[in-house]
Amino acid sequence: MNAPIYWFLTFVLQCAIQVESNANCSTNDVHALILARGGSKGITYKNLVQIDGLSILSRAITTISNSSCFKHIWVSTDDEKIALEAKKYGAIVHIRPAKYALDGTSSIEAIQEFLEGHKAIDNFALFQCTSVFLKEKYIEEAYQKFKVHDCVFSVKRSHNLRWKYVEEQILPDNFNLKARPRRQDWKGDMVEAGMFYFSTRKLAMKGLLQNKKCDVVEIAAEDGLEIDSYQDLAIARCIINSNI
């Protein structure tokens, strides 16, 4: 069987699985979602690169599954190889149209396309498989907070002293020059980590993931590494292999 025919039959079968999943899910369920297109630029097939013998996609699916917070774990992709890897580790594949998997396609556009195809899903948790230090405890904390908030997302603490230009003059942004803080004297800034975003259909269809009724899960700064370059990949491999 040649690849195009196989991919078409996979698509037909997957459509049937998606219909069944929609029929069985409750509007109160939270569905895990990973966006994993095939055309990554910084690292070729980034979602399938391996760390300690496992693709970063499979690592994410496994960690999400181990949290026991989700009945459904979806991978939205335009790529056959990624689809097969997702199914291998128990995820449901959403076939994403090519026009929603372009370099310029935003995450929110891909989420909206997914939600349009699955009308029964009201609540979702977007996970970035490039955040390879995702942990079950972070997921579980976010899941519990999401029960009483419209949205929950990951943050990490930063103690960087920031500067900015104001009318061509460089000025401190988050500290006072006359009272330069020591690390131990202030809590630092909370910076989005990008690891996950729990949100609702209502927000997503407005083009948002967050509103004023959000809460956060603070992750350890060392867990905030994202795989965006080969250097990031080398660092992640070094850290994970050293902990074996």
N, C-alpha and C positions, 0 to 999 in steps of 0.2 A: 504494500500500500504506500503510495507516494505521500509526501509531507502535506501538500495542500488538502488532499482528500481526508487524511487522518485528522488534520486540524479542523476541517469542516464537521466531521463526525463527532469530534470532541466537543465542538461548539453546540451541536444539536443535543448531545447528551447532557451537557452542562446546563443548557436552558431548562431541560426537564428537572434537573436537580434544583435549580434556582426556584422554579415554580413550587416544587414540593417544600423547599425551605421557607418560602414566603407563606405558604398555606399553614405551616406548623408553628410559625413564630408568633409571639404575643407582642402587642405594641409596647408592653412594659419591658421587654427584653432589651438588653444592650448588646449590639453586634460589634464585634471587633473587625476592623478594616485596615488592611495594608495596601498602600498604593505602590505598585512595583512594575513600572513600565520597562520595556526592553532597551530603550534607546539612550541609556545614560552616557554622558559625554566624558566626565572627569575620569571615570574608571569604566572600562568596557564591561558590560553585563555586571554592573556593580552589585545588584541584588543577589547574584549567584556566586560572588567571590567567596572563597572559603577561609575560615579561621578555625584552626584545630580540627580540620576534617569536615566541618559543617558549613553550608552556605549561610550568609547572614540572614537570608529569608527564612531558612529552616530554623535557625536559632530563635528568631522572633516568634514564629508560629509555635514552637515548642514551649517557650517561656509563657506566652499568652495562654496556651492550653493548660499548662501546669498551674496557673493561677486559679483555675476552676471557676472563673467569673463569667464565662461566656459559653452559650450553647452553640453559637455560630461564629466561625472565624473566616472572614472573606479576604481573598487577594484579588484586587482589581488589576488586570494586566492586559496588554495587547500582544504578549509574546508567548509562543508555544512552549519554549523551554522553561520559562518562569511558571507557566500554568502547570506543567507536569511536576515541577518541584513542589509547588504549593499543594497539589493533590496528593503527592507522595507523603506529605506530613499532615494530611488530614484537613486541610483548608478547603473551602468552597471557592471555586474560581468564578469571578465575574469577568466576562470577556469585554474589555474596554475598547470602544471604537478608536481607530487610529487617530482621528481628529481630536480626541481627548488625551492623547499620549504624545503630544509634540513638546519640543523644548520649551515653548512659551506657555504651555498649559499649566495653570496654577493648581495647587492642591484642592482649593475650594471648588474649582470647576470640575475636577475629577470626582470629588465627593458628590456634587450635585448630579452628575451623570449617573453615578452609582445609585443614588437615592431615587432618581426618576425611574430606574429599572426595578426598584424594590419598594413598592408603595407601602408595604406593611411595616417597614423599619422606621421607627420614630427616634430611636436613640442609638448612638454609635460611639465607638472609641477608635480614633485614628492612631495607628502606631507607625513609627518610622523604623523600618528594619535596619537602617543605617546607624541607629542608636544601639550599638551592640552590647551595652552594659545594662539593658533593660532587666529589671528584676521583678520577681513575683510580688514582693512586698510593696513595691511602688504601685503596681497594678491594683492590688487589693485595697490599698489606702485610697486610691483614686476612685475605685468602684464604690466604696462606702460613702465617700464625700459626694459623689454624683447623685446619690439618692435624695439629697436635700439641696442641691445646687443645679443651676442650669448648665453649668460647664465646669470642667476641672482640667487643669493642664500642668505640665511639669515645669519646674523652675530649678535653677541652681544659683548658689550664692556667689557673688563676685565682689572682691575687695579692690578692684582696679580703680585707680584715681583717674577720672576722665576729664578731658579738656575739650573746649569748643571755640570756634571762631565767632566773634560778635563784632560786626563791622570791621573786619580784617584784624581784629585784636584777639590774641589767644588768651582765653580766660578759663579758670577752673570751672567744671560743670557740676560736680557732685561733692565738693568739699571747700572749706574755707582756707585760703592761703595762710591766714594768721593762726589757724588752729588745725594744722595738718594732722589728720587722724592716724593713729597707729592701728594696725589690723585688729588688735584685741580690744580697741576702744569703740568700735562701731560694728553694727550687724552686717554692713555691706548692702549691695543692691541685689534684688531678685531679677534674674535674667531668664527669659524663656529658654528652656533646654531643648524643646522640639521633640522630646521622646514620645509623648502622647498627648492627645486632646480628646477628652470626653465631651460630647456635645449633642445637640438635638437637630432633628430635621428642620424645625421651625427656624433656628438660627442659620443653619447651613444654606437654606434656600434664600435667605436674605444676603448671602455672601459673607457670613460671619461664622466664627468658631467660638467667640467669647462675647460676654456682655458684662454688665455690672453685678450680676448675681453669680459670679464665679468663685471658685476656690482653687488652691494650688497644692501640689505635692512637691515638697522640696527634696531633690535627689542630691546625693553626694557629688561634689564638684568633679571628682575623678570619674564618675559614671557618666558625665555629660559629653564625652567624646563622640563625635559623629563622623562617619566614614564618608568624606567628600573628596579625598585625594589619596594617592598611593602612599603618601607619608602618613596620613591618618591610619591607613590599613596596616602599615608596618608597625606603628605604635600599638594599635589594638592587638595585633598578633603577639607582639613582645609581652604585653601585659598579661594576656590570657594564657600564653604558654608558660609564663613564669609562675603562674598560680596553679599549675597542674600538680 
